[in-house]
Amino acid sequence: MSGCEHRHLLVVGAQRCGTTYLSRALDAHPDVTMARPSPPEPKVFNDADLSARGLDSYHRTWFAHAGDEELLGDKSTSYLEDPQAPGRAAAMLGEPHVVVLLRDPVRRAVSHWRFSTANGFETRALDDALLADLDDHQQWDPQRSSVSPFAYLRRGRYAEQLEPWTAAFPATTHVLLTEELLGDPAVLPGLVADLGLDPGRTPVPDGEPVNAAPGDAPVLDAGVARMLEGYFQDSNARLAERLGRPLPW
């Protein structure tokens, strides 16, 4: 395939915010194709060596299936928290569209704990695990996970993580909120239009959860919940200011 015939899209995160759901919804549009195989995620721009291999290698590895779709999409949730990733992406792709999907950071943290528990990373109770992340970075095995499975709270400080992306791609970074994506059927076609594609060709998602953690969602202790809401207060305020509107959580 010839890279000059396509534009690029990066769905950069955040983790446990519905990015797999969004990726599949975008992939269903006839003018979009997402990287394959997925999983695993490409994570090319988290790695200096992989990025240095260049555009042709990127296309051969992840988009060999592509035909005449206009937009090639890479969904890698590790990108959002890597401040080096925007520069590497710009060096290879120029000015891609960047989509960031965010949700209530307390709910995200609980979902993250469920995911880490289900995948054998976490053995602590919910409250203990989340409170431990208030204190310090916790050791983890990079051979088992490309990013820390214990960054329950730090990964929800969205305003800080957004800055390198909006600085690198001020005109093409699109921030969506999970609560609105799932609750308002106009959000997905609106994004498609912002990506320069025909929103009328957007299939309607079935609304079923994708990649959900197994079992019933646990109930966070009320006192711990208030503590975490205080922890996120400043970051949430800066995010709302950046978006120019109140947050739905």
C-alpha positions as CSV (number, residue, x, y, z in Angstrom):
1,M,0.0,0.0,0.0
2,S,1.1,3.6,-0.6
3,G,1.2,5.7,2.5
4,C,0.7,9.0,0.6
5,E,-2.9,7.8,-0.3
6,H,-4.0,7.7,3.3
7,R,-4.4,9.9,6.4
8,H,-3.7,8.7,9.9
9,L,-5.7,8.6,13.1
10,L,-4.4,7.8,16.6
11,V,-6.8,6.8,19.4
12,V,-4.4,7.4,22.3
13,G,-6.4,6.5,25.4
14,A,-7.2,6.7,28.2
15,Q,-7.1,3.1,29.3
16,R,-10.4,1.6,30.6
17,C,-12.4,4.4,29.0
18,G,-14.1,2.6,26.2
19,T,-11.4,3.0,23.5
20,T,-12.0,-0.6,22.2
21,Y,-15.7,0.2,21.8
22,L,-14.8,3.5,20.0
23,S,-12.1,1.8,17.8
24,R,-14.6,-0.8,16.6
25,A,-17.2,1.8,15.9
26,L,-14.7,3.8,13.8
27,D,-13.5,0.6,12.1
28,A,-17.1,0.0,11.0
29,H,-17.0,3.2,8.9
30,P,-16.2,2.3,5.3
31,D,-13.6,5.1,5.1
32,V,-11.6,3.9,8.2
33,T,-9.6,0.8,8.9
34,M,-7.9,0.2,12.2
35,A,-4.6,-1.5,12.8
36,R,-4.5,-5.3,12.7
37,P,-4.1,-7.6,14.5
38,S,-5.7,-6.0,17.5
39,P,-5.0,-7.1,20.2
40,P,-2.1,-6.5,20.5
41,E,-2.1,-2.7,20.2
42,P,0.7,-1.3,18.0
43,K,2.3,0.9,20.6
44,V,4.8,2.0,18.0
45,F,5.2,5.5,19.3
46,N,6.0,4.3,22.8
47,D,9.2,2.8,21.4
48,A,12.1,4.9,19.9
49,D,13.4,1.9,17.9
50,L,10.0,1.0,16.5
51,S,9.3,4.6,15.6
52,A,12.7,4.8,13.8
53,R,11.8,2.0,11.4
54,G,9.7,4.5,9.5
55,L,6.3,4.8,7.8
56,D,6.7,2.0,5.3
57,S,7.5,-0.5,8.2
58,Y,4.5,0.9,10.2
59,H,2.2,0.3,7.2
60,R,3.5,-3.1,6.4
61,T,3.2,-4.3,10.0
62,W,-0.2,-2.9,10.9
63,F,-2.1,-2.0,7.7
64,A,-1.3,-4.7,5.2
65,H,-5.0,-5.3,5.0
66,A,-5.9,-1.8,4.1
67,G,-7.5,-1.0,0.8
68,D,-8.9,2.3,-0.4
69,E,-9.9,3.5,3.1
70,E,-9.1,7.2,3.6
71,L,-8.1,7.0,7.3
72,L,-5.7,4.4,8.9
73,G,-6.3,4.2,12.7
74,D,-4.0,3.0,15.5
75,K,-5.6,2.5,18.9
76,S,-2.9,2.3,21.6
77,T,-3.9,3.4,25.1
78,S,-0.3,3.6,26.3
79,Y,0.3,6.6,24.0
80,L,-1.6,9.1,26.2
81,E,0.7,8.8,29.2
82,D,3.9,8.8,27.2
83,P,5.2,12.4,26.7
84,Q,7.6,11.2,24.1
85,A,4.9,9.6,21.9
86,P,3.5,12.8,20.3
87,G,7.0,13.8,19.0
88,R,7.6,10.4,17.5
89,A,4.1,10.4,15.9
90,A,4.7,13.8,14.4
91,A,8.1,12.8,13.0
92,M,6.5,9.8,11.2
93,L,2.9,10.8,10.5
94,G,3.1,14.6,10.2
95,E,-0.2,15.8,11.6
96,P,-2.5,12.8,12.3
97,H,-5.9,13.2,13.9
98,V,-5.7,12.3,17.6
99,V,-8.7,11.1,19.6
100,V,-8.7,11.0,23.4
101,L,-11.5,9.3,25.2
102,L,-11.9,10.1,28.9
103,R,-14.3,9.0,31.7
104,D,-14.9,9.8,35.4
105,P,-11.4,9.1,36.8
106,V,-12.7,7.4,39.9
107,R,-14.8,5.0,37.9
108,R,-11.9,4.5,35.6
109,A,-9.7,3.6,38.6
110,V,-12.2,1.0,39.8
111,S,-12.4,-0.5,36.3
112,H,-8.6,-0.6,36.1
113,W,-8.4,-2.5,39.4
114,R,-11.0,-5.0,38.1
115,F,-8.9,-5.5,34.9
116,S,-5.6,-5.9,36.9
117,T,-7.3,-8.3,39.2
118,A,-8.8,-10.4,36.5
119,N,-5.5,-10.6,34.7
120,G,-3.5,-11.8,37.7
121,F,-1.6,-8.6,38.4
122,E,-3.5,-7.4,41.5
123,T,-4.2,-9.3,44.7
124,R,-5.1,-6.5,47.1
125,A,-8.6,-5.3,47.9
126,L,-10.0,-2.4,45.9
127,D,-9.7,0.3,48.6
128,D,-6.2,-0.8,49.6
129,A,-4.9,-0.9,46.0
130,L,-6.3,2.5,45.1
131,L,-5.1,4.2,48.3
132,A,-1.6,2.7,47.8
133,D,-1.3,4.7,44.5
134,L,-1.7,7.9,46.5
135,D,1.7,7.3,48.1
136,D,4.2,6.3,45.5
137,H,5.0,4.6,42.2
138,Q,4.7,0.8,42.7
139,Q,7.0,-1.7,41.3
140,W,5.8,-3.8,38.4
141,D,7.1,-6.3,35.9
142,P,7.6,-4.7,32.4
143,Q,7.9,-8.2,30.9
144,R,4.3,-8.8,31.8
145,S,2.8,-5.4,31.0
146,S,4.0,-2.5,28.8
147,V,2.7,0.0,31.4
148,S,2.1,-0.2,35.2
149,P,-0.9,-2.2,36.1
150,F,-1.1,-0.3,39.4
151,A,-1.3,3.3,38.2
152,Y,-4.9,3.5,39.2
153,L,-5.0,7.1,40.1
154,R,-2.1,8.6,38.3
155,R,-3.5,7.4,35.0
156,G,-6.7,9.5,35.7
157,R,-4.9,12.8,35.9
158,Y,-6.0,13.6,32.3
159,A,-5.1,17.3,32.1
160,E,-1.4,16.6,32.6
161,Q,-1.4,13.8,30.1
162,L,-3.2,15.8,27.4
163,E,-0.7,18.7,27.4
164,P,2.0,17.1,25.2
165,W,-0.6,16.0,22.7
166,T,-2.4,19.3,22.4
167,A,0.9,21.0,22.1
168,A,2.0,18.8,19.3
169,F,-1.4,18.6,17.5
170,P,-3.4,21.6,18.5
171,A,-5.7,21.6,15.5
172,T,-6.3,17.8,15.2
173,T,-6.7,16.6,18.8
174,H,-10.3,15.6,19.7
175,V,-11.3,15.0,23.3
176,L,-14.4,12.9,23.9
177,L,-16.0,11.9,27.2
178,T,-17.2,8.3,27.6
179,E,-20.4,9.2,29.4
180,E,-21.4,11.4,26.4
181,L,-20.3,9.0,23.7
182,L,-22.4,6.2,25.3
183,G,-25.3,8.5,26.2
184,D,-25.7,10.8,23.1
185,P,-26.0,9.2,19.6
186,A,-24.8,12.4,18.0
187,V,-21.3,12.2,19.5
188,L,-19.9,9.5,17.2
189,P,-21.2,11.0,13.9
190,G,-19.9,14.4,15.2
191,L,-16.4,12.9,15.6
192,V,-16.6,11.3,12.2
193,A,-17.4,14.7,10.7
194,D,-14.5,16.3,12.6
195,L,-12.2,13.6,11.1
196,G,-13.2,14.9,7.7
197,L,-15.4,11.9,6.8
198,D,-19.1,11.5,5.9
199,P,-21.0,11.1,9.2
200,G,-23.9,9.7,7.3
201,R,-22.0,6.5,6.6
202,T,-21.4,5.8,10.2
203,P,-23.0,2.5,11.3
204,V,-24.9,2.7,14.6
205,P,-23.0,0.7,17.3
206,D,-25.0,-1.9,19.1
207,G,-24.2,-0.3,22.4
208,E,-22.9,-3.6,24.0
209,P,-19.9,-3.2,26.4
210,V,-16.6,-4.2,24.8
211,N,-13.6,-5.6,26.8
212,A,-15.5,-5.2,30.1
213,A,-14.0,-6.7,33.2
214,P,-15.8,-9.9,34.4
215,G,-18.1,-10.0,37.4
216,D,-20.1,-7.3,39.2
217,A,-18.6,-3.9,39.8
218,P,-17.4,-3.5,43.4
219,V,-18.7,-0.7,45.6
220,L,-16.0,1.8,46.7
221,D,-16.0,2.8,50.3
222,A,-17.7,6.2,50.6
223,G,-14.8,7.7,52.5
224,V,-12.3,6.5,50.0
225,A,-14.5,7.8,47.2
226,R,-14.5,11.3,48.7
227,M,-10.7,11.2,49.2
228,L,-10.2,10.2,45.5
229,E,-12.6,12.9,44.3
230,G,-10.5,15.4,46.2
231,Y,-7.3,14.0,44.7
232,F,-8.7,14.5,41.2
233,Q,-10.3,17.9,41.9
234,D,-7.5,20.1,40.5
235,S,-6.9,17.9,37.4
236,N,-10.6,17.8,36.7
237,A,-10.9,21.6,37.0
238,R,-8.0,22.1,34.6
239,L,-9.6,19.6,32.2
240,A,-12.9,21.4,32.3
241,E,-11.1,24.7,31.6
242,R,-9.3,23.2,28.7
243,L,-12.5,21.8,27.2
244,G,-14.5,25.0,27.9
245,R,-17.4,23.2,29.6
246,P,-18.3,21.3,32.8
247,L,-17.5,17.6,33.0
248,P,-20.3,15.1,33.3
249,W,-19.0,13.5,36.5
